[in-house]
Amino acid sequence: MWARLVNKSLQNQADTRLRQAWLKLLGLTWLSFLVAESGHLTPLVLVLVLGVTVVKGRWVIDEFMGLKQSLGTRWIVSLYFYLMTAVIGLGMLWSPV
């Protein structure tokens, strides 16, 4: 009985932590969307939006994908993530729009 109550309490704490992380990710997404769509896309705005994207990506890789403790897989996923973010940022910087 006691073990079941403790397990339920731990599960509720994990659910609350993940829900809070999801809401923070949603808020950061909304903030970066508003900034990016403001019509003033300067290199500084681009760096800000990509910075938020990097923070969100690290958060997703560590918390939601569960790769915080997995060094090999985390390294591969992180490398891909950083490369794609850099390619998108450079493409936006050099785009004529």
Phi and psi in degrees as a GROMACS rama.xvg file:
@    title "Ramachandran Plot"
@    xaxis  label "Phi"
@    yaxis  label "Psi"
@TYPE xy
-61.9409  -42.2665  TRP-2
-63.4582  -37.35  ALA-3
-65.6317  -40.3301  ARG-4
-65.7949  -41.6864  LEU-5
-65.3229  -43.6111  VAL-6
-61.5988  -42.5573  ASN-7
-63.4922  -41.1081  LYS-8
-63.8086  -43.2276  SER-9
-64.4981  -39.2232  LEU-10
-63.6526  -41.6811  GLN-11
-63.4553  -39.2816  ASN-12
-64.4199  -42.1505  GLN-13
-65.3559  -42.3957  ALA-14
-61.7646  -42.8339  ASP-15
-64.2152  -42.5472  THR-16
-63.2508  -44.4233  ARG-17
-68.0125  -37.4798  LEU-18
-63.7857  -42.4039  ARG-19
-64.8773  -40.855  GLN-20
-63.4295  -41.44  ALA-21
-63.4838  -42.5328  TRP-22
-64.9675  -37.6583  LEU-23
-65.809  -41.3647  LYS-24
-61.945  -41.5353  LEU-25
-62.3025  -42.8782  LEU-26
-63.6356  -43.4392  GLY-27
-64.9095  -37.1903  LEU-28
-63.095  -45.379  THR-29
-62.1186  -43.61  TRP-30
-62.0968  -47.1966  LEU-31
-67.3017  -33.3523  SER-32
-63.171  -47.3143  PHE-33
-61.849  -41.6762  LEU-34
-67.5188  -46.0651  VAL-35
-66.8729  -33.6906  ALA-36
-92.9139  10.4225  GLU-37
-71.6832  -15.3906  SER-38
93.2502  -0.365957  GLY-39
-116.217  64.7469  HIS-40
-81.1011  93.9629  LEU-41
-105.054  167.227  THR-42
-57.1696  -35.1719  PRO-43
-65.4757  -42.7456  LEU-44
-64.312  -41.206  VAL-45
-61.3958  -44.472  LEU-46
-63.5369  -39.5875  VAL-47
-62.6164  -48.0681  LEU-48
-65.2127  -42.9155  VAL-49
-66.7967  -33.9075  LEU-50
-62.7537  -43.8762  GLY-51
-62.7641  -39.323  VAL-52
-62.7004  -40.6608  THR-53
-64.7313  -44.2909  VAL-54
-60.336  -45.9907  VAL-55
-64.487  -41.1601  LYS-56
-63.1692  -43.9229  GLY-57
-61.6607  -40.7311  ARG-58
-62.7443  -45.2376  TRP-59
-65.2548  -44.2831  VAL-60
-61.5605  -43.3758  ILE-61
-77.1852  -47.4735  ASP-62
-91.28  -49.9308  GLU-63
-86.104  -32.0046  PHE-64
-87.9319  -13.2695  MET-65
70.5302  30.6653  GLY-66
-100.179  13.4583  LEU-67
-60.2477  -38.5076  LYS-68
-96.6263  -8.19603  GLN-69
-96.7682  98.3769  SER-70
-68.2037  -44.6031  LEU-71
-65.0054  -53.7729  GLY-72
-67.0439  -38.4568  THR-73
-61.5789  -39.4674  ARG-74
-63.5709  -44.4468  TRP-75
-64.6802  -47.8735  ILE-76
-64.5232  -41.3737  VAL-77
-64.4554  -43.2468  SER-78
-59.9113  -47.2126  LEU-79
-60.1113  -46.1052  TYR-80
-60.5217  -48.1359  PHE-81
-66.7184  -38.4282  TYR-82
-63.5787  -46.1176  LEU-83
-65.3427  -38.9285  MET-84
-63.5083  -42.1369  THR-85
-66.0825  -41.7607  ALA-86
-63.2705  -43.6051  VAL-87
-64.5073  -43.4823  ILE-88
-62.6735  -44.6664  GLY-89
-66.5479  -38.0566  LEU-90
-62.2795  -40.003  GLY-91
-68.4061  -37.726  MET-92
-65.1752  -36.8627  LEU-93
-96.1052  3.54884  TRP-94
-76.3446  146.711  SER-95
-74.9448  -9.95826  PRO-96
